[in-house]
């Protein structure tokens, strides 16, 4: 994973995933990050791993934060504060 990327595991018609993306957008802009949305629907392994937990954000260092989360929590994880 690239140092400047956040991955957001999501699925089609996932309202909470849309909320999470909107919540992360200002942080992404402030931190000059790229958001990569990963739809788990077409991958059985991803569906098994994340199906009941989405949305899940994965930081560049591999740390995962499942819903519910706030932008402040994700920022703290990014900065180590």
C-alpha positions in Angstrom: 0.0 0.0 0.0 1.2 3.5 -0.9 2.1 5.8 2.1 -0.4 8.3 0.9 -3.4 6.0 0.4 -6.3 5.1 2.6 -8.4 2.1 1.6 -12.1 2.1 2.3 -13.7 -1.3 2.2 -17.2 -0.8 1.0 -20.1 -2.5 -0.9 -22.8 -1.5 -3.3 -25.7 0.3 -1.7 -23.9 0.7 1.7 -25.3 3.8 3.3 -22.8 3.8 6.1 -20.0 3.5 3.5 -21.2 6.7 1.9 -21.3 8.4 5.3 -17.8 7.2 6.1 -16.5 8.5 2.7 -18.0 11.9 3.3 -16.6 12.0 6.8 -13.1 11.1 5.6 -13.1 13.6 2.7 -11.9 16.7 4.6 -9.1 14.6 6.2 -8.0 13.3 2.9 -7.8 16.8 1.5 -5.9 18.1 4.6 -3.4 15.3 4.7 -3.0 15.1 0.9 -4.1 11.5 0.8 -5.7 9.3 -1.9 -8.8 7.3 -1.0 -9.1 4.0 -2.7 -12.5 2.4 -2.4 -12.5 -1.3 -2.5 -15.8 -3.0 -3.3 -15.9 -6.3 -1.4 -18.9 -7.6 -3.4 -16.9 -9.4 -6.1 -14.3 -11.0 -3.9 -15.4 -13.9 -1.7 -12.3 -13.5 0.6 -12.9 -9.8 1.2 -16.6 -10.5 1.7 -15.8 -13.1 4.3 -13.3 -10.8 6.0 -15.2 -7.5 5.9 -18.8 -8.3 5.1 -20.2 -7.7 8.6 -17.7 -4.9 9.4 -18.0 -2.4 6.5 -17.1 0.3 6.2 -13.5 -0.3 7.2 -10.7 2.1 6.6 -7.2 0.8 6.2 -4.3 3.2 6.9 -1.1 3.2 4.9 0.6 1.3 7.8 -2.0 -1.5 7.6 -3.9 -0.5 10.7 -7.7 -1.1 10.2 -10.5 0.9 11.8 -14.0 -0.5 11.5 -17.2 1.5 11.7 -18.1 3.5 13.7 -15.2 5.9 13.5 -14.7 9.6 13.4 -12.3 11.7 11.3 -10.5 12.6 14.5 -9.9 8.9 15.3 -8.5 8.2 11.9 -6.3 11.4 12.0 -4.9 10.2 15.4 -4.1 6.8 13.9 -2.4 8.5 11.0 -0.3 10.9 13.1 0.4 8.5 16.0 -1.1 11.0 18.5 
